[in-house]
């Protein structure tokens, strides 16, 4: 994952703040807004700015999905998609399940843009599953309503109608410009320029977010203008725009925003500087590690995203244990990608820290260093009394990847905790240790729990059979491939999907495997069908246009 996405993920996990919108997922606001009394465009802008935890905001947007105006429906879906990506995938479900292709497509597009890992959403009845984008494409190839929607094509089909909204009231005009920005419309560009230069309030904030879309390229021109606007929503929008599309030429703005009175503006200013990587001013961020400021966690993550230029500062901060476990954990994880052999000694000592989270972070950091000199410490951590620490040690032993590590992981398959067992199996896959196949085969034969809740396709946490199947795909011996082929007929749809993905990882191109995967093209679960298509394509099979039109 890129440093930008690492920082984005860390920021979302830390504060659950919406990257492309002004609102957040924090405590509910005391002030109750009567969204129903507003015109649809104003309702959209206010709800988007207030965030999903504002009372009535979510219901207001859900209600707009049935608005007579395609513009209003699309913009409501876009906001719900962004909220779902960074707060709770279920927030996007009403839009993803809509019969309106434009609504579904806008929710999909916003979700993928805002998701820290670039994952896509699939509506699975009453819940949302995160999947790699090729799965969404494959569903679209099958004619499934949950498949990828070409939103640009739909916007272009209504371009003239949307252009007609550019000359009305600012609230509506900015929504139309935001939508048309996705297709690089010149009229939208002119409206965004006008609103940012002469508008006020939430319309300017919306225009600011729209102007940094790839097709617009207006960021360097409009962000400095918007930053002069006194409205807090605009300042937030400018910093959020720089998080999404960092531009080192504009670093003076986030540096200034470090002293902003608004916590969310400061939060995104720090993230924006971190996303500028080597161009970011370490000397400006480093002093903020001192004292007791509330922004310190954000600063640590930003320094981690900057990478090697900030490693010395992070190392000095982390070597003297900070006063709180949160700071220590964050510092260890931020330093880990740029730690080296000289750090093994002092990080290993943290494996005896009172906090299990610090011990787990230390184990994770040793795994990122990936040197055999850390093996002894990790083997000790593998006997920790807390399963989180043992599981992290298992993953780290897999990253080191020696035969010694693999033998330790084989022992960890006997652990009583399913999280530890699944991470030990995944670690064995990372080592590619062929002697592990019999044990992994036995593990994968266990039934997948019927009540297992999976929010992300391919997730193996606390699912030892799935982790074992994934590991067998990584090892890829004939015996491993034979096992995976057998499990394509599993009663568990999760195992069928995992086995199909693992066969692609193994590069198993035999006619027997191809034939077995082709049988999954008629699987009753749409995600399994899609995974079979993706795996077959990875193994070299091509499909003629229209060949996969199976319907839903």
VORO-40687 format. One record per atom (N, C-alpha, C, O): x, y, z. Coordinates in steps of 0.02 Angstrom, whole numbers, plus 50000, padded with zeros to 5 digits. Last residue first. Layout:
! residues N
XYZ...
//
This chain:
! residues 552
485584942049360485674941949433485414935549464485444934649525486444937249207485924940549245486054939749319486564936949340487444932249131487024927349164486424930549199485954927149217488464935549019487834938749037487344933649066486894931249032489684931548973489554930849044488894933949066488784934949126489774934648840489784927548859489584926448931489344921148950489884947848804489214945148814489194937948838488664935348853491404945148721490904950048743490214946848748489984943548701492244930248781491984934348726491474939348754491154937948805493594928848893492874927948880492674932648824492894938348820495084919448927494734925448903494014923748888493844918048873496214913349048495614912249008495304918948988495284923549028497314915449131497404915949059496794914849017496834915248956497184916449265497504910349240497534910049164497744904949135496444927749279497144927849303497534921849277498144922249269495234922949231495594927949192496324928349213496764929149171494914914349338495014911649271495394916549227495834914549189494774923949441495304918849444495444915849376496024914849357493674931349396494314934749407494884929649409495414930949381492704921049393492884924749332493564927949340493994927249296492654917749528492844912649479493064915949414493544913749383492184929549583492864927349599493104922049551493694921949533490874929249530491334934549510492064932649525492504933949484490344918149595490374918249522490894923449499491294922049454490444922949726490824917049707490894916749630491434915349604489524933249720490224934849732490674928949715491244929949692488294926549702488574930749648489314932349658489684932849610487934910049731488154916249764488534920549713489034918249684487694898849653487124902849675487314909449709486894913849715488764896949509488674896649582488084900949603487964906249573489154896149381488434895349393488284894849468487744892649488490494896749384490154902249349489394901849357489044906649341491004885349437490794890549485490454896449450490164900749483491434878449328490814876249360490554881449408489944882049419492664884249306492114885949261491444883749289490934886949276493454877849400493284884849410492694886949366492274890949387493554865249338493234865749403493024873049418492494874149446494254868549221493584865749216493204866449282492614868049283495464872849278495054877449238494334875049233493864878949241495884860749336495744866549378495294871549340494814874149369496044852949222495594850749274495394856649319494814857349339497034859449147496344859049121495844857149175495264859449174498044869949253497894863449223497174863449197496754867149223498564881149313498254881849247498074875249214497944874949154498814889149455498624882349435498234882549369497634884049369499364899349528499514898949457499344892149428499674889749382499064901949658499524896349645499724895849572500194892249555498134912049641498784913649672499294908249657499884909649645497104904349590497414909349547498094911349574498574912249537496824896949703497054893449643497374898349593497864896649559496354906849788496994903649803497264899849743497874899549733495104909949733495624915049734496314911849744496804913949713494464897749757494534900249688495094905549684495494905549638494504897149895494854892049857494964894349785495494893149756493664908049927494364908049948494774903049908495344904549888492434903849874492754909849848493494910049865493914911849823492224892449952492254891849879492604897949849493024897249804492214898150081492764893650062492804892749987493354892449959491054905650071491684908950086492274904550066492774906950040490084896250053490234900549996490894904250008491244905949960490224879850109490304886850128490474891150067490964889750033490274867450054489614870050071489644877450088489134880950083491474866149918491304866849988490584869249998490314872749955492034864349794491364861649805491144862049877490674858649897493284868849803492834872849761492114870349768491634873849750494024859549869493624864149910493214869049869492834873049897494734853149768494204849449803493734854249840493134853149843495664862849738495184860849686494594857249719494014858249699496414862649855496024868549838495484866949786494924869349791497044850149846496594851749902496134857549884495524857249896497814851949731497304846749732496794847949788496194846949779498694861849775498214863349721497654858249721497074860149711499444854549868499054860349890498514862049838497944863449856500064845249785499614842949838499164848649862498574847649874500844853749702500294849749674499804847249727499194847149715501044869549793501284863049771500694859049740500114860949751500714882649841500624880849771500894874249748500984873349688500824892749940501324887449935501304884249866501834883249835499704900749918500374903749917500924898549909501424899749876498694891349934498774894749870499464897949864499764897849810498854888450068498994883250019499074886149949499474883749909498434900650124499134898550130499304893150079499854893350051497064900250096497484905550068498214903550069498584904650021496714889150174496634888950101497064894350067497384893050017496994894150301497364888350276497314887850200497804886250167496054904350311496774906050312497194900350285497694901450251494904896550312495024901150257495754903150253496044903650199495064889650435495024886050371495154890450311495494888450264495184900850533495744896450516495664892550451496144892050413494684915050556494394910050512494954905250489495174905650432495194926250617494764921850657494404916650613493874914250632495434933350460495484934250532494964929950568494374930150551495364933250325495484926750357495544927350432495704922450466494514940350189494734941150258494804934350291494354930150286493964938650066494654936550074494924937450145495494935650159492954952850075493094946550040493834944850046494264948950034492404959050225492874960150171493044953350139493244948750174491604955550326491444961950294491894963350234491774968050197490894941450389491454943850349491244950250314490764950350276490484932050523490314938450490490934940950454491444942450486489994915650548490564920050535490344926250496490044925650442489084906150576488934912850600489504917750588489494923250614489644894450531489064897150495488914904350514488644908150474491384892250514490814893850558490244897050520490344901750481491894879650405491894886850416491294888550459490734886550442492514864150466491974868150439492064875650453492284877550508494164858750419493684860450471493124864750442493254868650396495044857950318494484853350315493974854650370493414851950368496094866150349495594868650302494984864150296494464866350272496864857950431496544863850459495974866350414495444868350438497344848650341496914846350397496524852350425495934851750441498114857150262497564853350232497074851150286496474851650278499074861150353498604866150326497994862750295497434865150301499754849150371499414852350428498904857450404498364858050433500224846550238499784841850273499404845050331498814843850340501024858750211500414857150175499974852050212499374853350216502224861750267501634863650306500984861250273500454861650304503244859350181503124854250232502494855750273502264851450311503364871050105502974865450079502814860150130502304856650124503204887350145503514881250173503114875050152502574873950178503014900850120503034896050064503304889350084503614885850042502864910950210503524907750207503584903150147504134901650124501534914250193502034919250176502734916150171503144918350131500934902750243500864904350172501394909250150501674908650096501264904450376501554898750339501484899750264501924897850225500464915450404501184916050408501534910350371502044911450338499204909850396499394915050347500154915850346500444916950293499304901550508499204898650441499414903650387499764901950339499424911150607499964906250598499914903050528500424902050495498204917450595498814921250579499424916650571499874918150532497364907150635497294909850567497914913850548498124913550490497804905150767497864899750718497824902550647498214900450603497464917350825498164915250823498264909950769498744910150731496084916850812496464922350781497194920450774497504921750722495694905650887495644905450814496014911150779496244910350723496674898851017496304904750993496284904750917496804904150885497464888151048496744887551063496344893451035495724893051031498694881950932498454886850981497694886250990497344883950945499244874350835498904870750889498624875550942498324873250991499954882450753499314880050727498914876250780498314875050771501164883950813500644888750831499964886950801499454889750821501954874550753501744873450822501164877950841500734876050881502124881150631501784874650633501544873050703500994870450712502904891850673502214893050652501804886550651501214886550667504124885850693503774888750750503034889850734502604888950777504414882550562504314877150610503964879750673503564876150704504574895450507504034891150484503894885450533503314883750545505724899850571505094903250583504504898750564504004898350600506634890950513506534890950586505874894250603505494891750645506574894850381506334888150399506204887750474505714884650495505994912150374506514906950376506194900150391505614899850412505124923450373505124918550319505664913350318505794910350266504694935950419505414934250421505554928550373506054928650336503324934750405503684939850366504434938550366504764940050316503034924850497502924923550426503294928550382503544926750329503284931950611503714926250596503634924350522504114922450489502204940750604502884943250596503384937650581503854938650543501114932550629501164936050565501874938450552502114938150495501454928650759501404923650705501464927050637501824924650593501374940550829502024937150824502014932050767502514931250732500014942550819500464947250786501154944150778501484945150727499574931850898499374932250828499834936950789500034935450733500114935351023500324929150991500164929350916500574927250875499424947151047500154947351042500394941051006500834941450962498114942351054498284947551006499044947750994499274948450938498114933051162498084930651093498244935851040498494934150987499254934051296498704937351260498694935151187499214935251154500364928151349499714925951375499124929251340498554927451352501584922951225501264928051267500584925651291500264921551258502274915251140502034911951200501714916851249501574915151306502744923551044502254918551023501974914651082501484910951074503764930251106503114933551101502564928751081501974929751098504764920751082504554922151151503864925451151503424923651191504844922450946504654915850972504434916551045503964913151066505314935550942504634934050918504394927250941503804926350954506614934150989506134938351026505424936751006504974936651048507144925850889507124923550958506614927550999506224924751038507044933950770506674927750779506594925650852506054923950874507804944850740507204946050782506834939550798506354939750837508764940650654508984942450722508394943750768508474943750829508164939550530508204933550573508414935150644508254931450690507094953350494507774950650500507784944650546507434944750597505974962050472506064955650436506784953050437507034950850385505354973950501506084974050492506314967650457506774967750417504054969350516504204973850461504954974350448505164975050391504204962050634504034958650572504184962950511504424960350460504424972050724504964967250711504834963350647505294961550611503164977950723503744981650698504324977050683504674977950633502394967950783502254969950714502854973650684503024972550626502944967950912502994961950870502884963650797503224960950753502554980950950503264979250946503374973050903503834972750862501174979250950501474984050903502214982650895502484983150840501034970051055500834968150987501144972850935501364970550883501474977951162501834971751145501664969551074502114967451037500514987951159501214989751146501604983451127502024983651082499414980151191499424983651127500134985851109500324985651050499644975851318499644970851265499684974151196499944971251149500684984751428500114985051382500174979751327500684979251294501924982451491501294980651525500694980451478500244976351487503184974851384502814980651409502164978551443501884973351425503964965651324503794964351394503414970251425503334970551486504264970251202503844964251204503674962251275503274957651286505184980151208504484982251217504014976151217503414976851232506364974251173506234975351245505514977351258505264976351313506334975151035506224968651067506064969351141505664965551169506734988251014506024986451002505864979851035505314978951061508084987551044507644991351089506904989951077506494990351123508524978050940508654977351012508154981051056507844978051099508154982850814507894976450838507964975950914507504973550948508744994050763508144995050804507894988550835507464988750880509734990450678509934993650741509344994650788509444995850848509064986150565509344981150610509554984150677509554980650728507674998150556508234994250530508514989550583508254989050638506135005950499506595003650552507134999250520507064997050463505185009750412505855012550401506335010850458506865013950465504005003850451504225002950382504925005450368505235003450319503965007750596504115000950572504335000450500504824996950486503535020250637504245019350623504385012850585504865012450546502185017850658502385022850609503115022050589503295023050531502195008350759501925006450693502135011450639502245009550582502755016050863503085009850840502845007850770503245005950727501815026450875502505027850856502865021650830503225022050781500665019550916500655023250853501365024650829501505024150769501105014451040500885010050986500925013550919501185010750870501345026651107501885021851097501725017051040502145015650997500105032851113500665036151079501215031151062501515031551008499405023151187499175025151120499745028351080499845026851022500065022551311500115016951264499905018851193500195016351145500935037751357500315033851349500405028251300500785028951251502185043551361501815042851424501165038851418500895036651469503425034451264502965039951277502515038451336502485032751359505005028051297504295026451294503855032551310503915035451364506185032651191505995034151260505245033251264504875037351238506005028551060506495025051102506405026651176506535022351218505115037250996504875030651017505365027151065505145023151106505865048750967505245049251007505055042451036504855042051094506885043650889507055047050952506445047550997506505046951058506105038950782506515034350822506675037450890506615034150941505565050550727505125045450756505515040850802505265038950856506755056650682506325060050731505875054950766505805055050827507195047150589507605048950646507195052150701507275050650760506165046850492506295040950534506705042750596506575040050650505885056450399505635057650467505815052050515505645052450574506415051850280506645058350305506425059750377506735063850411505695039150266506395039350287506625046250312506995046550361504025045050293504505039650281505205041050305505295043750360502815051150294503365054650261503935049750247504275050250196502105042450374501945042650303502495046250264502635044450206502645045550500502715038850473502595038750398502945035150361502195058550512502915057450507503055050350480503525049350441500825055850524501075059650467501825058650457502065057850401500785049050645500595045550583500855049250522501085046150474501185059550729501585053350725501425049650661501875047250626500135068650709500815070450690501255064250683501655063750636499055061850764499055063450693499755065050669499945063050614499475061550898499385055250861499385056450786499685052650748499485075350930500115071550927500045064950889500495062950852498465084150951498615082350881499215077550875499415075950819498335088251079497885082951057498035080550986497765075450965499885090851168499385092651118498975086751094499215081151090500845091151266500275086651275499715088051224499135086651238502595091451222502015093951257501465088651260501585082651257503115086751055503245088851124502595091251156502115092951122502755085250927502785079250968502895080851041502785076551084502905097150866502235095750891502205089050928501685087350958504165097650811504055100850876503375099250906503295099850967503925090450683504275087450740504155090950807504045087450856503355098650585502945093850621503275091350685502945090250736504415106350537503805109650561503385105050603503085107150653505365097350496505545102050549504945105950576504975108550632504785091050389504845087350452504975092150509504735091150565503815096350269504315099350314504335095750382503935097350426503715085750124503425088450185503965091050232504525088350234504265079550018504215086750013503945089950077503955096050084504155065950045504815069050050504795076650046505265079850069502445067450080503035063050083503675067150089503735071350133501225072650079501695075850033502375072450036502835074350000500515066850179500425064050112500895067250060500955064750005500835075150286501105068350283501065065350214501515061850192500065086150252500795086750252501115079850249501615078850214498785080550270498985083050204499745083650199500045081850148498775077850406498755072250359498985074450290499335070750255498775091050453499325086550470499355080750421499895078850398497555095250401498165098750382498785094350396499245094050355496645087050465496765085950394497375089750368497685087650319496775092550596496845085350583497025084150510497495080450495496425105950578497105104150597497245096750581497785095050556495075104150547495515107450498496245105750514496635104250469494625098550664494605094550603495045097550549495355093950510494795108950760495175102650765495175098650700495685095550683495035125850728494585120250716494965113650716495425112850676496015135350735495625134150796495165128050789494925125450840497615131650661496905133250655496535131550720496725126850755498935128950647498745133150704498005134950703497795139350741499015122150531499215118550591499015122450654498925119550708498785130550425498205127550457498375123550519497925121650557500075133250381499695138550416499115135550455498955137750510500315120950321500755123250375500405128750416500425128750477499335120450222499265116150281499735118050338499585116950396499915131550142499235131650171499155126850229498925128950282501175127950099501115133650145500435133850177500365136150234501045118150004501155116050073501125121850123501055120750183500805118349869500325121749912500445120449986499995121550027501705110449807501735117649792501285121649838501365127749845501365097649840501885100849879501945108249865502215111949906499825091549855500215095549807500725099549847500555104149883498735077649870499265081949898499665085349843499825082349791497235074349869497675075649812498235080349835498215086349821496705071849996496525067449940497015068249881497175063349848497245082050071497355075150092497245070450033497635065950020496755092950003497475091750000497665084950027498195082250009495415091850037495605091249966496345089949960496555086149916495475094350172495275087650150495465086550077495665081050058495815107950166496295103150194496125096050173496575092050158494645112950106495295114050075495805108950100496175106050061493665109250199493645106550131494315107250096494535102750061493995117050309494005109750314494055106550245494435101850233493765129550255494435127750276494505120150282495015117250262492385128350235492825129150177493545127350196493895124050158491875127550362491765121950317492215122350256492415117150229492195140050415492565134150439492465128250392492935124250383492405154350314491945149150338492335142850356492745140450317493285163650256493275162850330492845157150356492895155350414494355160250120493655160850143493625159550218493925154650241495605157150083495515163850111494805164850138494665169650173495505145150021495795145250088495715152050122495765152550183495085148049892494595145549941494855146050012494465147250059496315151649835495765156449839495265154349892495055158449933497055139749845497285145749880496745151049886496725154649936496185131349764496275130149835496555136249872496315137849926496225135249627495665137149670495775136149744495485139749785497455131249567497165137849555496675139849608496685145549633497755118349609498255123649619497985130649609498235135449638496455111849569496705112649637497215118249647497105122549689495955108949447495915115949468496215117149538496215122749562495765096949379496435099649383496455106949406496905110649388494685088949330494645096149334495335099449335495475104149298494905075549333494715078349269494695085949270494695089149217495175073149469495705072249419495545075749353495985078449320494545085649579494465079349542494975079149486495175084349458494625097549643495235093449643495125086749609495585082549609493395103649642493905106349598494545102149596494965103149552492565098249739492485096149669493085098149626493245094749578492925104649855493035097449850493005095049778493375090549758492535117549820493225116149837493375108749830493895106849803491165116449809491555118049749492295116449760492635114149714490865114349945490715109149896491125110249832491405105449805491265126649998491575120450022491465114849972491925110949958490385135149931491105135749918491465129449941491925127049907489195131149988489275130449915490015130749897490255127149854489325134650121489365127650103489445126550028489735121450007490015151150107489775145450146489855138650115490375137050086489915159349947489995159350019489765152650048489375149050016490735165349795490205162349834490345162749909490815165949931491785169749716491275174649737490755171849784490345175649811492705159449694492945166349696492435171149726492625176049758491945147849694492505148449742492725155749748492905157949803491055150849590490815149849658491375150649709491275153749761491895151949476491475157649498491265156849571491295161649610492495139249468492905145249475492495151049504492715154549549491345131549448491755130549508492205136649521492275138849578490945136449323490515137449381490915136549446490825140449493491995132149240491855139349248491435140749310491555145549346491875118249253492495121649273492365129149285492605131949333490635115949196490725114649267491355118149293491355120849348490955118849063490475123049099490525122149174490475126949212491815108249033492075115149036491605119849073491825124249109491895092649116491485097449080491745104649089491885106849144492465080449159492895085949135492515091249097492785094149049491645071549219491755070549147492145076349117492155077149056491565075649349491795068749337491915067349263492245062449246490985087849346491715087649354491985080649340492575079949322489655085549351489955086249285490715086349288491055085149238489485085549491489345079549452489695079849383489995074949361489855098649522490195093049554490095086649513490565082849503488905105849450489615106349431490025100549461490475097949429487755102349520487825100549449488555100749427488785096349391488075108249643487955101049639488035098549567488335093349554488145121449608488755118249631488675110649630489165106949620486815124249573487355124749523487975120949544488295117749503486135123349693486015118349641486575118249590486785112949568486705134249762486675127649793486575122149741486895116849745486555145549672487215142549687487185135549716487595131349699485205143749552485455145849618486105142249634486215136549612485745140949381485225142449431485555144549496486125146849497486605136449286486445143549285485905145449335485615150949331486735122849291487325126849309487165134249315487545138049346485705115349244485695117149315486275121649335486295124049392486015112349114485485117149125485425119349198485125124549212486915102149130487185108749114486655114149125486815119849142486045091649147486425093949204486715100949191486765105049237485595090549015485115091949069485475094649130485245099349162486795087248950486445093548934485945095448988485885101349005487115074749009487545080549016487175087149003487255091949040486625062249012486195067549039486565074249044486355078749080487635054648962486975053848931486505059448953486035061048917488675057649049488695060348981488025059848947487845064148906488245049949158488255057249163488265060449094487925065349082488405037049106487735039349125487705046949131487205049949113489785036749085489335035649029488635038249045488315041349002490235038249215490385043449166489925042749106489695047849078489835026649279489485032849294489635038349243489215042549230489585011249248489985016349214489645023149224489235025149184489555000449386489175004949342489645010049312490055012949348489874983749429490144990449417489724994349367489554991849314488454974849501489094975649467489274982849454488874987449466487214972549549487714974749598488384976149565488854978449599486514967349441486394974249460486894977049511486994983049515487484957749327487194958149394487094965549413487544969649402488084955049207487434958249205487094958649273486494959849277489354950549212488824945449216488124948449211487634944749209490064962149214490104958049153489564952649152489344950449099489804965849346489524969749291489524965949226489054966349187490574956349409489854956249420489504960249365488974958349341491834960849367491594954249346490834953649355490494950849312491904973049435491914972849362491634966349336491244966249288491954968349565491394972649545491334972749468490784972649440493164961849560492554958049575491944961949553491474959049525494084972149539493944967449485493324963049497493004960849450494084979049670493704981649612493594976749555493064976949524493884967749807494324971049760493924973349699493454969949679492524971849923492864967249877493384971149836493324977249830491474971850062492014975250027492404970149986492594964850010489734970250073490374966650073490884970750033490744972949978488384974950171488844976950117489504973250127489794973250181486724967950196487374970450218487814971850158487644970250101485574961850150485514966450207486174969150232486194972550283486134959249998485494958850033485464964050088485324969950075487464964349978487324957249987486664956350025486644953250078488234975649874487644974549916487474967149917487364964049865489914978949878489404974749846488834973949895488934971649951491174991449852490624988649891490154984349849490014985949791492984990349843492334991949814491784988649855491904983649888494504997949904494034992349895493364994849870493205000749876495545006449934495305006249865494825000549852494744998449794495835007950065496185002550030495945001849957496144997149923495055018250112495775018650121496165013450081496745014550065493785024850011494025019150049494785019150053495125020050002493465035049924493555036749994493835031050036494085032250090493315029249799493755035049806493935036349878494495038449893492385019249825493065017349805493555023149811494135022149827491275027349857491525022549905492255020749888492685020749932491035034349740491245038049800491545033349852492025035149887490665023649656491245027849640491505031449701492105031649714489505018349719490105014249708490725018649699491245017549731488655029449713488845026749778489475022449772489925022849814488555030749575488855036249613489065033849682489585035749708487915018549543488585020149518488925025649557489525025249570486665019449605487135014149624487845015949603488315015149642486175030749536486235030749608486745025449631487195026949671486155025849405486565031649421486685032149496487235033749518485235015249412485945013849398486395019749416486945018749442484025012249527484275017549483485035016549473485415016949521483685003449624483595001249555483855006249504483905004749445484885002649760484385006349721484305003349651484785000849622485854997549840485304993149823484764996449782484234993549770486695008049863486955002449825486404997649803486474994049753485885016249943486075018449876486315012649833486155012249774485735008550060485145010850023485305013049952484915011949906487145006250097486705000950072486085003450035485925000749982487985015050157487925015550084487415010750056487255011049996488005011350287487715017850272487595018650197487155022350176488714999450295487994999150292487665005750276487095005850252490055003050316489825001250249489075001150241488805002550187490435016750409490095010350415489825008550346489405012150319491535026250375491205025450441490925018450450491145014750493492065026350249492495028250304492185027550373492525028150424491115021750158491815019650151492225021050213492695017350227489915028050192489985020850201490715018550200490895014050237490205041250152490095039650223490185032150236490495030250285490275039250013490865041550051490795040050125491275037750156488945035149987489505030849971490135032650009490485028350033488235046550027488145040350064488705035450049488925031850094488695055449927488845056649997488775050350039489195048850081488165049249812488885050449818489075051449891489575048649914486785049749835487125043249832487875044049841488195040049875486585063549824486445060249887486805053549890487085051749942486915065149689487335068349739487215065249808487685064549848485895057749626486595055949616487035058849671487485055449696484725064649666484825057549683485555055549679485815052149723484955077249609484905076549682485025069249702485385067949751484965073749472485535077149502485535076149578486045074549607483715068749447484285064149443484905067149476485305063649505482325073249541482905075649505483475070649506483685068449560481395067049625481265067149552481875069249511481935067449453482175056549750481985063149725481865063049649482195059249614482585045449816481995044849774481755051449746481195051949721483615049449893483765044449841483175043349794483245040549740483205057549996483345060749931483505055749876483545057749818483135049250105482515051550075482625054650007482175054449964484475047950137484115042050114483475044150078483285041250027484705061050182485005058850120484655052550093484555051950032483945061050300483835066250249484105064050181483785064950130484475050850374483795050150349483655055150293483295053650245485705056950404485685050850365484995049750335484925047950276485305068050481485685068950419485635062750375485535063250314484675066050604484255067250546484625067650480484315067650427486005071550697485335068850700484925070850638484845076850623487575067250635487115072750651486405070050647486225066650599488315057050587488095056450656487655062250678487385062250733488685060150456488175054950467487925054450539487385051750551488835078250429489075071550439488545066650460487995068750480488705091650395488615089750465488855082650479489075081250535488905092250256489365095850300489305093550373489815093450408487825084550213488515082550196489015085850243489485082650265486765092350257486855085550284487575083150272487875080050316486975103950179486995104250252487115097350283487505096650329486855099250047487465102650069487525102750144488065101750171485545093450048486145089650031486775092850060487175089550093484755104450078484745098750122485375094450111485685092050159484965112349966485215114650031485245108950081485705108650122484295104049873485005105649865485315107949930485865105849948482935103149926483385097349918484125099049912484535095649943482595115650052482555113449983483065107749973483565107550008482155111250221482595114150171482425111650101482145106250093481435104350312481185111050295481595114350239481395119550214482155093050337481555092350296481275099150274480935099550223483135096550427483315095850356482705095650311482735097950254483305104750557482695102650522482845102250447482705106850409484505099350672484365103150611483745100350578483665094350571484925101150837484535097250791484335101650732484035106950740486425101550926485955105450887485595100950837485915097250799487315091850968486765093651011486225097250971485625096150982487935078250870487895085350884487275086750927486775083250922488715063250926488165066750895488155074050916488345075850972490485060550904489885060950945489335064950910489475069450870491015056450733491125057250805490475057650843489955055450818491185055850602490815050350633490895050650708490845045550742490935071350511491315065850538490875060650569490265061050564490915083050370490675079950432491125074350455491625072750423491395087350249491555091250309491385087750373491685089150425492205075250142491645079250165491825082750229492335081350259493205066950111492975071250057492415075850078492165079750038493465060050232494005063350195493755068350144494065073650135492765059950390492635059250319493135063250280493225069250292493525051350525493335057650495493265056850420493665053350389493935042150623493335040950582493075047450553492475048950557495105042650695494595047750709493945046650671493455050050685495875031250668495975035150728495385039550745495185040050803495505026250546495445021950604495485025950668495165024250718495835037350467495145035150472495045030850533494555031650570497215038050482496795043650503496075041650511495735043950557497615025950428497745027350498497295032950523497035032650579497225027650295496925022350335497015023850409496545023050449498035038250258497315039050254496985033850298496515035450334499275032450272499095038050315498345039050315498055040450367499185022650174499325020750242499115026350290498805024950341499005030350061498455026350084498565023950155498085023250193500285036150053499695040450058499105036450085498735038950128501125025350039501155029150101500535033550109500295034550165500235011449965500625017549962500625021050029500185019850071500424994150000500005000050000500445006250000500965006350032
//
